[in-house]
Amino acid sequence: MSYEALQIGFYTPVASIPGIQNKIDSFTKLWISKYHSIPGKLDLYHYTGLDGVTGIITDRGMRCTSIHVQKDIFEIKYGKDLILNQLNNFIEQEHNEIVKKILIELHKLCPSIGPTGPHKIFIACFCEKENKPSQWEQYGAKGKGYNLYIPFNSKTVICSCKEKPEDIRRIIMRKVIYDPKEQIKIIGQYISTFIDGIYHALNYWELHMKKFGLSLEGLIALSGVNLLGDMMISMKDPKHENEEEWRMIRILLPDEIPKPDDKIYSYIYQRNSGIYEFPLQKINLGPITDKLKAKKYLEMFIEKSRTIPHTIKLKDKILIEHAR
């Protein structure tokens, strides 16, 4: 069964306005289907060093790092700046004062997706390519490391506590978009769709919701910010395009985050015949590793790990191959 992409929700509006929600839902399906869904299972590779590969095997999962403490401090700022600039353009061109106020509210909300907001964003990074020189150099210990082949499909889930595997969390994967033209195009298309939805919503508001005294501007802006936040996380500077990155994303509120708060664990499994199984299928040795020594070490480490009690089991057979 193929991997099914899910949408990200930062905020839940206190009320749904059909005229605009239909537009947002329709565009969300387009966004997910075009950029984050592919036929069949999602084959991804995680490049790492010795500590990383042994930690992942031991934990049966990935350590997700706060996007706000990544080496590149502009991880989310890049996408946010694109969106805010686009919103400014639409605000300047809008003649309807109500619509303009809503766009201004949306502009104010966007900075809450990030370090100063109520949600904290954690990611683990993967690559589409099994043997990519730049990934070996940057993340795979300069070619002396490893990459782990972990396929994702509709049966793949994550949990935050290995003792409670049934307490599953949403697994959200996003393919990073690097092309500036494509980035600006999709942001502009969404804002245009959002504005169209506002016009559809105004009549409904006058007839059904104005009497409740709710803030029209704030409520509609709250409806529109989720997908913009999704785009922020999914866009990076084109200078990083050789990474061909996919991100596994976790969104948490402060009271959900353990200490230290810069990393969280996502234990990954697929349930097969009643067994929780970590879907690691293959480990590729870096192109300049000592092939025989590294393979022997990993084989011994994997077998030792099988003897350590863990709710999530390793696969019976994990291939170990040398990168070509």
C-alpha positions as a printed NumPy array, in Angstrom:
array([[  0.   ,   0.   ,   0.   ],
       [  1.437,   3.369,  -1.017],
       [  2.396,   6.182,   1.289],
       [ -0.462,   8.637,   1.811],
       [  0.516,  12.24 ,   2.447],
       [ -1.261,  14.084,   5.268],
       [ -1.758,  17.805,   5.72 ],
       [ -0.23 ,  19.848,   8.528],
       [ -2.493,  21.646,  10.983],
       [ -1.048,  24.396,  13.158],
       [ -4.325,  26.09 ,  14.061],
       [ -7.937,  24.951,  14.237],
       [-10.397,  27.808,  13.599],
       [-13.241,  28.137,  16.079],
       [-15.707,  27.996,  13.201],
       [-15.611,  26.855,   9.603],
       [-16.805,  29.151,   6.838],
       [-17.934,  27.002,   3.886],
       [-17.23 ,  29.54 ,   1.165],
       [-13.549,  29.741,   2.018],
       [-12.977,  26.32 ,   3.58 ],
       [-13.956,  24.577,   0.362],
       [-11.344,  26.61 ,  -1.522],
       [ -8.66 ,  25.871,   1.079],
       [ -9.47 ,  22.145,   1.166],
       [ -9.399,  21.926,  -2.623],
       [ -6.012,  23.645,  -2.848],
       [ -4.622,  21.511,  -0.009],
       [ -5.436,  18.378,  -2.018],
       [ -3.636,  19.893,  -5.013],
       [ -0.612,  20.8  ,  -2.878],
       [ -0.352,  17.317,  -1.378],
       [ -1.003,  15.413,  -4.6  ],
       [  1.403,  17.484,  -6.698],
       [  4.305,  17.871,  -4.312],
       [  4.101,  15.217,  -1.64 ],
       [  2.478,  12.088,  -3.052],
       [  4.141,   9.576,  -5.329],
       [  2.993,   6.2  ,  -6.699],
       [  3.959,   3.145,  -4.687],
       [  5.98 ,   3.211,  -1.506],
       [  8.204,   6.142,  -0.609],
       [ 11.82 ,   4.955,  -0.847],
       [ 14.113,   7.206,   1.18 ],
       [ 17.673,   7.137,   2.481],
       [ 19.151,   8.646,   5.615],
       [ 22.874,   9.467,   5.466],
       [ 24.728,   9.395,   8.766],
       [ 27.909,   8.483,  10.631],
       [ 28.693,   5.6  ,  12.969],
       [ 26.936,   7.098,  16.001],
       [ 23.877,   7.769,  13.87 ],
       [ 23.529,   4.279,  12.429],
       [ 24.033,   2.555,  15.793],
       [ 21.612,   4.947,  17.481],
       [ 18.905,   4.392,  14.866],
       [ 19.255,   0.601,  15.09 ],
       [ 19.191,   0.708,  18.891],
       [ 16.232,   3.105,  19.088],
       [ 14.246,   1.723,  16.112],
       [ 13.534,   5.258,  15.058],
       [ 14.807,   8.701,  14.195],
       [ 15.953,  11.559,  16.335],
       [ 14.125,  14.645,  15.092],
       [ 15.923,  17.943,  15.615],
       [ 14.277,  21.307,  16.18 ],
       [ 14.254,  23.226,  12.909],
       [ 15.131,  26.334,  14.913],
       [ 18.546,  24.986,  15.946],
       [ 19.563,  23.509,  12.578],
       [ 23.022,  24.414,  11.252],
       [ 21.328,  26.609,   8.673],
       [ 19.52 ,  29.179,  10.809],
       [ 17.514,  30.217,   7.761],
       [ 15.8  ,  26.805,   7.455],
       [ 12.333,  28.288,   7.907],
       [ 13.113,  31.979,   7.395],
       [ 13.644,  31.471,   3.664],
       [ 10.114,  30.187,   3.039],
       [  8.602,  32.669,   5.466],
       [ 10.209,  35.633,   3.682],
       [  8.888,  34.387,   0.321],
       [  5.363,  34.133,   1.713],
       [  5.414,  37.496,   3.494],
       [  6.697,  39.22 ,   0.349],
       [  3.942,  37.633,  -1.726],
       [  1.319,  38.651,   0.82 ],
       [  2.612,  42.227,   0.73 ],
       [  2.185,  42.272,  -3.047],
       [ -1.409,  41.057,  -2.819],
       [ -2.196,  43.514,   0.002],
       [ -0.921,  46.436,  -2.09 ],
       [ -3.022,  45.372,  -5.091],
       [ -6.255,  44.636,  -3.185],
       [ -9.023,  47.272,  -3.393],
       [-11.651,  45.659,  -1.153],
       [-10.967,  46.94 ,   2.369],
       [-12.363,  43.855,   4.121],
       [-10.256,  41.504,   2.015],
       [ -7.213,  43.708,   2.596],
       [ -7.747,  43.567,   6.378],
       [ -7.946,  39.756,   6.24 ],
       [ -4.697,  39.559,   4.267],
       [ -3.044,  41.875,   6.798],
       [ -4.209,  39.569,   9.607],
       [ -2.83 ,  36.599,   7.693],
       [  0.471,  38.458,   7.316],
       [  0.546,  38.992,  11.099],
       [ -0.154,  35.314,  11.761],
       [  2.625,  33.901,   9.572],
       [  5.481,  34.811,  11.952],
       [  3.804,  32.624,  14.602],
       [  4.939,  29.611,  12.557],
       [  8.432,  29.459,  13.983],
       [ 10.562,  30.005,  17.11 ],
       [  8.318,  32.676,  18.653],
       [  5.063,  30.816,  18.042],
       [  3.208,  28.217,  20.133],
       [  4.232,  25.299,  17.909],
       [  7.681,  23.758,  17.728],
       [  8.818,  22.1  ,  14.51 ],
       [ 11.077,  19.044,  14.51 ],
       [ 12.454,  17.291,  11.44 ],
       [ 14.475,  14.266,  10.401],
       [ 16.064,  14.465,   6.949],
       [ 16.117,  11.9  ,   4.152],
       [ 17.286,  11.859,   0.55 ],
       [ 15.716,  10.4  ,  -2.585],
       [ 19.013,   9.034,  -3.888],
       [ 20.738,   5.901,  -2.671],
       [ 24.25 ,   6.898,  -3.632],
       [ 24.707,  10.669,  -3.841],
       [ 28.279,  11.985,  -3.5  ],
       [ 27.273,  15.318,  -1.941],
       [ 25.23 ,  13.539,   0.74 ],
       [ 28.093,  11.194,   1.555],
       [ 30.388,  14.183,   1.867],
       [ 28.1  ,  16.343,   4.008],
       [ 26.215,  13.839,   6.166],
       [ 27.873,  10.456,   5.632],
       [ 31.169,  11.134,   7.414],
       [ 32.842,  12.261,   4.171],
       [ 32.219,   8.887,   2.565],
       [ 33.163,   6.798,   5.614],
       [ 29.598,   6.671,   6.924],
       [ 26.38 ,   4.882,   6.055],
       [ 22.989,   5.415,   4.541],
       [ 19.905,   3.599,   5.709],
       [ 17.152,   2.565,   3.333],
       [ 13.781,   3.002,   5.041],
       [ 10.648,   2.696,   2.851],
       [  7.457,   4.44 ,   3.955],
       [  3.957,   3.303,   3.016],
       [  0.409,   3.568,   4.349],
       [  1.225,   1.053,   7.111],
       [  4.169,   3.058,   8.457],
       [  3.472,   4.901,  11.707],
       [  5.454,   6.6  ,  14.456],
       [  5.061,   6.76 ,  18.216],
       [  6.679,   8.968,  20.844],
       [  7.096,   6.267,  23.472],
       [  8.471,   2.822,  22.631],
       [  6.633,   1.366,  25.643],
       [  3.336,   2.577,  24.139],
       [  3.517,   1.726,  20.436],
       [ -0.254,   1.999,  20.017],
       [ -0.082,   5.69 ,  20.95 ],
       [  0.68 ,   6.607,  17.346],
       [  1.345,  10.031,  15.867],
       [  0.698,  11.395,  12.389],
       [  3.587,  10.733,  10.059],
       [  4.092,  13.696,   7.754],
       [  6.655,  13.614,   4.961],
       [  7.436,  16.566,   2.731],
       [  9.552,  16.801,  -0.397],
       [ 11.554,  20.026,  -0.283],
       [ 10.977,  22.461,  -3.161],
       [ 14.074,  24.365,  -4.321],
       [ 13.02 ,  26.025,  -7.597],
       [ 12.312,  29.736,  -6.866],
       [  9.894,  30.028,  -9.803],
       [  7.923,  27.043,  -8.583],
       [  7.961,  28.34 ,  -5.008],
       [  6.606,  31.771,  -5.975],
       [  4.078,  30.232,  -8.345],
       [  2.515,  27.887,  -5.786],
       [  2.415,  30.565,  -3.057],
       [  0.769,  33.034,  -5.444],
       [ -1.756,  30.45 ,  -6.637],
       [ -2.742,  29.662,  -3.068],
       [ -3.122,  33.308,  -2.019],
       [ -5.247,  33.96 ,  -5.14 ],
       [ -7.419,  30.951,  -4.283],
       [ -7.665,  32.146,  -0.687],
       [ -8.814,  35.612,  -1.802],
       [-11.388,  34.041,  -4.1  ],
       [-12.631,  32.084,  -1.1  ],
       [-12.897,  35.258,   0.959],
       [-15.256,  36.797,  -1.582],
       [-17.365,  33.632,  -1.536],
       [-17.394,  33.699,   2.261],
       [-18.503,  37.294,   2.77 ],
       [-22.17 ,  36.689,   1.951],
       [-22.285,  33.592,   4.164],
       [-20.761,  35.592,   6.99 ],
       [-23.347,  38.358,   6.732],
       [-26.217,  35.856,   6.749],
       [-25.093,  33.301,   9.335],
       [-22.175,  34.368,  11.532],
       [-22.042,  38.119,  12.006],
       [-24.681,  37.871,  14.734],
       [-22.269,  35.866,  16.934],
       [-19.877,  38.822,  17.161],
       [-16.828,  36.848,  15.963],
       [-13.922,  38.64 ,  14.309],
       [-14.26 ,  38.098,  10.575],
       [-10.677,  39.09 ,   9.794],
       [ -9.036,  36.977,  12.471],
       [-11.185,  33.906,  11.884],
       [-10.647,  33.777,   8.138],
       [ -6.919,  34.481,   8.505],
       [ -6.687,  31.592,  10.965],
       [ -8.272,  29.327,   8.361],
       [ -5.683,  30.273,   5.763],
       [ -2.423,  30.139,   7.697],
       [ -2.025,  26.331,   7.978],
       [ -1.133,  25.703,   4.353],
       [  1.249,  28.672,   4.296],
       [  3.031,  27.168,   7.307],
       [  3.238,  23.875,   5.421],
       [  4.88 ,  25.676,   2.504],
       [  7.39 ,  27.414,   4.788],
       [  8.716,  24.072,   6.   ],
       [  8.806,  22.63 ,   2.484],
       [ 10.837,  25.347,   0.75 ],
       [ 14.585,  25.933,   0.826],
       [ 17.153,  28.13 ,  -0.863],
       [ 18.04 ,  26.739,  -4.324],
       [ 21.716,  26.586,  -3.32 ],
       [ 20.786,  23.41 ,  -1.401],
       [ 19.006,  21.722,  -4.311],
       [ 21.623,  18.976,  -4.66 ],
       [ 20.381,  17.546,  -1.344],
       [ 17.092,  16.346,  -2.914],
       [ 15.718,  16.339,   0.61 ],
       [ 12.581,  14.859,   2.104],
       [ 11.592,  15.816,   5.632],
       [  9.802,  13.813,   8.271],
       [  8.016,  16.518,  10.261],
       [  6.691,  16.586,  13.817],
       [  4.697,  19.585,  15.101],
       [  4.414,  19.828,  18.892],
       [  3.093,  22.246,  21.478],
       [  5.499,  23.244,  24.275],
       [  3.774,  21.033,  26.873],
       [  4.364,  17.985,  24.646],
       [  8.117,  18.495,  24.343],
       [ 10.461,  16.625,  26.725],
       [ 13.735,  18.062,  28.016],
       [ 16.192,  18.72 ,  26.481],
       [ 13.859,  20.404,  24.059],
       [ 16.071,  20.562,  20.963],
       [ 15.476,  16.91 ,  20.004],
       [ 12.634,  14.399,  20.16 ],
       [ 12.454,  10.718,  19.22 ],
       [ 10.097,   9.249,  16.662],
       [  9.973,   5.478,  16.877],
       [  8.994,   4.052,  13.5  ],
       [  7.23 ,   0.782,  12.837],
       [  4.959,  -1.222,  10.602],
       [  2.656,  -3.792,  12.138],
       [  3.073,  -7.154,  10.429],
       [  1.304, -10.273,  11.727],
       [  0.87 ,  -8.657,  15.132],
       [  4.54 ,  -7.683,  15.4  ],
       [  5.805,  -4.096,  15.563],
       [  8.642,  -4.055,  13.046],
       [ 11.161,  -1.31 ,  12.296],
       [ 11.114,  -0.98 ,   8.469],
       [ 14.892,  -0.634,   8.002],
       [ 15.641,  -2.901,   5.032],
       [ 19.18 ,  -2.101,   3.986],
       [ 22.327,  -0.284,   5.081],
       [ 24.738,   1.003,   2.462],
       [ 28.359,   1.414,   3.493],
       [ 30.065,   4.627,   2.424],
       [ 32.204,   4.512,  -0.731],
       [ 35.48 ,   4.792,   1.195],
       [ 34.669,   2.639,   4.232],
       [ 36.674,  -0.478,   4.975],
       [ 34.152,  -2.802,   3.333],
       [ 34.872,  -6.035,   5.225],
       [ 35.515,  -4.452,   8.608],
       [ 32.474,  -2.15 ,   8.524],
       [ 30.136,  -4.892,   7.329],
       [ 31.318,  -7.328,   9.996],
       [ 30.926,  -4.72 ,  12.716],
       [ 27.366,  -3.889,  11.64 ],
       [ 26.362,  -7.536,  11.414],
       [ 27.588,  -8.131,  14.952],
       [ 25.954,  -4.948,  16.237],
       [ 22.596,  -5.812,  14.651],
       [ 22.626,  -9.311,  16.116],
       [ 23.478,  -7.928,  19.553],
       [ 20.674,  -5.375,  19.231],
       [ 18.178,  -8.16 ,  18.585],
       [ 18.879,  -9.542,  22.059],
       [ 18.113,  -6.242,  23.804],
       [ 14.421,  -6.02 ,  24.873],
       [ 12.489,  -3.606,  22.665],
       [  8.809,  -3.379,  21.762],
       [  9.728,  -2.718,  18.121],
       [ 11.619,  -5.55 ,  16.444],
       [ 14.258,  -5.425,  13.734],
       [ 13.583,  -7.185,  10.442],
       [ 14.829, -10.749,  10.212],
       [ 17.079,  -9.785,   7.325],
       [ 18.756,  -6.404,   6.915],
       [ 20.986,  -6.196,   3.856],
       [ 24.409,  -4.599,   4.205],
       [ 26.019,  -3.528,   0.959],
       [ 28.91 ,  -1.368,  -0.183],
       [ 27.964,   1.816,  -2.046],
       [ 28.875,   1.661,  -5.728]])
